Amino acid sequence: MIAAQGLQKLYASGQGLKMVSFSIRPGEFVGILGHSGAGKTTLMRLLAGSIFPTGGRLEVLGCNLAAARRKDLLDMRRRIATVYQNFNVVPSLDVARNVMLGQLGRRSLLNSARSLFWLADQDRRTIMELLAELGIAEKMYSPCQELSGGQQQRVAIARAVFSDAALVLADEPIASVDPATATLIMEQFRTMQQQGKTVILNLHQVSSAVSYCSRLITLQQGRIVYDGPPDGFEATEAYSQLIGEGKRIGAGCDE
Ligand SMILES: Nc1ncnc2c1ncn2[C@@H]1O[C@H](COP(=O)(O)OP(=O)(O)OP(=O)(O)O)[C@@H](O)[C@H]1O
């Protein structure tokens, strides 16, 4: 599913991601942890194919990013659902249509265009159920611009669930929501994993990562300092450093 070998993404500042190697199998639920500036977003953007390595090798869904043709990249991106901190919803479209966008590019062009105007009964039912699970069913036909940040984040999650993507990437998906909403969202990621999707989240909330993820990768100054199961993570040096630094700089750890 994903293989990184000596993967490097260095910015002009010399910061970024430095020689990381790992592989991720289909169906894993991975939490990427690390202090602010550790390289988490850089790694997520590399995995999404929105930036390219400056060294090493990265293969995502069978696509070698260093040598990919445009068509291969587009195919790869079509199989990935992304959830970003800024929600990436279309403000003027209603919630149902924003969720439908998750299927854009996965259906024929005609079908995609038609479904943005007219929701088929099956799609309508599925979207309604999803929104109900996320506690925003009553917003189904409201334009996204009328939703709060937390509600927009739930729309972005619903779109990822609805997308049928093989790989789900989320950059701090629970950074700006209340604890109850965070639980709803993390439960949805768990459901996605149970459906066979590979889920990779960049998180500041260490306890959520430990509770939900099947594997944790911790970055420090662009390098991996822990890669393993959540069991036992709290006894490691990587954990102590994460929590200690989190408290000192208030980086949003929830411990
Ligand atoms: N476009 C860029 N140009 C130059 N340096 C960058 C760029 N993007 C990130 N960096 C630097 O690379 C390092 C890693 O940044 P990155 O955004 O990946 O960290 P992060 O772990 O996601 O941080 P945060 O938790 O604060 O979002 C940081 O030192 C950052 O300043």
The ligand as a MOL file (V3000), in Angstrom:
LIG
                    3D

  0  0  0     0  0            999 V3000
M  V30 BEGIN CTAB
M  V30 COUNTS 31 33 0 0 0
M  V30 BEGIN ATOM
M  V30 1 N 6.8450 25.3060 2.4760 0
M  V30 2 C 7.8260 25.2890 3.3800 0
M  V30 3 N 8.9770 25.9650 3.1850 0
M  V30 4 C 9.9940 25.9390 4.0680 0
M  V30 5 N 9.9610 25.2350 5.2300 0
M  V30 6 C 8.8250 24.5440 5.4920 0
M  V30 7 C 7.7140 24.5300 4.5960 0
M  V30 8 N 6.7370 23.7440 5.1270 0
M  V30 9 C 7.2250 23.3010 6.3060 0
M  V30 10 N 8.4630 23.7710 6.5240 0
M  V30 11 C 9.3280 23.4640 7.6660 0
M  V30 12 O 9.4880 22.0560 7.7390 0
M  V30 13 C 9.3820 21.6040 9.0740 0
M  V30 14 C 8.2480 20.5970 9.1840 0
M  V30 15 O 7.0210 21.2900 8.9580 0
M  V30 16 P 5.6120 20.5370 9.0250 0
M  V30 17 O 4.5760 21.5120 8.6070 0
M  V30 18 O 5.7020 19.2770 8.2730 0
M  V30 19 O 5.5040 20.2340 10.5950 0
M  V30 20 P 4.2960 19.6580 11.4680 0
M  V30 21 O 4.8290 18.5410 12.2710 0
M  V30 22 O 3.1370 19.3680 10.5920 0
M  V30 23 O 3.9490 20.9000 12.4110 0
M  V30 24 P 2.5320 21.3690 13.0440 0
M  V30 25 O 2.1760 20.3420 14.0550 0
M  V30 26 O 2.8720 22.6870 13.6550 0
M  V30 27 O 1.5540 21.4840 11.9110 0
M  V30 28 C 9.1710 22.8440 9.9410 0
M  V30 29 O 10.4380 23.2240 10.4660 0
M  V30 30 C 8.6620 23.8730 8.9670 0
M  V30 31 O 9.0530 25.1790 9.3520 0
M  V30 END ATOM
M  V30 BEGIN BOND
M  V30 1 1 1 2
M  V30 2 1 2 3
M  V30 3 2 2 7
M  V30 4 2 3 4
M  V30 5 1 4 5
M  V30 6 2 5 6
M  V30 7 1 6 7
M  V30 8 1 6 10
M  V30 9 1 7 8
M  V30 10 2 8 9
M  V30 11 1 9 10
M  V30 12 1 10 11
M  V30 13 1 11 12
M  V30 14 1 11 30
M  V30 15 1 12 13
M  V30 16 1 13 14
M  V30 17 1 13 28
M  V30 18 1 14 15
M  V30 19 1 15 16
M  V30 20 2 16 17
M  V30 21 1 16 18
M  V30 22 1 16 19
M  V30 23 1 19 20
M  V30 24 2 20 21
M  V30 25 1 20 22
M  V30 26 1 20 23
M  V30 27 1 23 24
M  V30 28 2 24 25
M  V30 29 1 24 26
M  V30 30 1 24 27
M  V30 31 1 28 29
M  V30 32 1 28 30
M  V30 33 1 30 31
M  V30 END BOND
M  V30 END CTAB
M  END
